[in-house]
């Protein structure tokens, strides 16, 4: 087996090749060392619901329209309005 420093992304197996192409080979190796043997699933949402709600409230106060917030955060209009109502209470 080649040393890590001599390896290229082409030398990696499956998902590790894709990961290395995205985050770099050294970072991919760190992820491998930490999570090897585990099966992982990545949710569609990167940010927590709490963070998204805070951003919606902040941006609405700055004058961003509900329609823009709906598009930006991928929520339905009724959910955005619910978040804004809950913040007002």
C-alpha positions in Angstrom: 0.0 0.0 0.0 1.3 3.5 -0.9 2.0 6.0 1.8 -0.8 8.6 2.1 1.5 11.3 0.8 2.1 9.4 -2.4 -1.5 8.5 -3.0 -3.8 10.4 -5.3 -7.6 10.5 -5.4 -7.4 7.9 -8.1 -5.8 5.5 -5.6 -8.8 5.7 -3.2 -11.8 3.3 -3.1 -15.3 4.4 -4.0 -16.8 7.0 -1.7 -13.3 8.0 -0.4 -12.3 9.0 -3.9 -15.4 11.3 -4.2 -14.8 12.6 -0.7 -11.1 13.4 -1.4 -12.1 15.2 -4.6 -14.4 17.4 -2.5 -12.5 18.1 0.7 -8.9 17.1 -0.2 -7.1 13.8 0.4 -5.7 14.7 3.9 -9.2 15.7 5.1 -10.7 12.6 3.6 -8.1 10.5 5.4 -9.0 12.2 8.7 -12.7 11.5 8.1 -11.8 7.9 7.3 -9.8 7.5 10.5 -12.6 8.9 12.6 -15.6 7.2 11.0 -14.2 4.0 9.4 -16.6 1.1 9.6 -19.6 3.3 10.3 -22.5 3.8 8.0 -23.5 7.4 7.7 -26.5 9.2 6.3 -26.4 13.0 5.6 -29.8 14.7 6.2 -30.9 17.2 3.5 -30.8 20.1 5.9 -27.4 21.3 6.9 -28.6 23.9 9.5 -30.7 23.2 12.6 -34.3 24.3 12.7 -33.5 26.7 15.5 -30.8 28.4 13.4 -33.1 28.7 10.3 -35.8 30.2 12.4 -33.4 32.8 13.8 -32.2 33.7 10.3 -35.8 34.0 9.0 -36.7 36.4 11.9 -33.5 38.4 11.4 -33.9 38.7 7.6 -37.6 39.6 7.9 -36.7 42.4 10.3 -34.2 43.6 7.7 -37.0 43.8 5.1 -36.6 40.5 3.2 -39.9 39.4 1.8 -41.6 36.2 2.9 -41.5 35.0 -0.6 -37.7 35.3 -0.7 -37.4 33.6 2.6 -39.5 30.7 1.3 -37.3 30.3 -1.7 -34.0 30.7 0.2 -34.8 28.2 3.0 -36.9 25.7 1.0 -39.9 26.0 3.4 -43.5 26.5 2.6 -45.0 29.9 3.1 -47.2 28.8 5.9 -44.2 27.5 7.8 -42.3 30.8 7.4 -45.3 32.7 8.6 -45.6 30.3 11.6 -42.0 30.9 12.6 -42.6 34.7 12.4 -45.8 34.5 14.5 -44.0 32.3 17.1 -41.3 34.9 17.4 -43.8 37.7 17.9 -45.3 35.9 20.9 
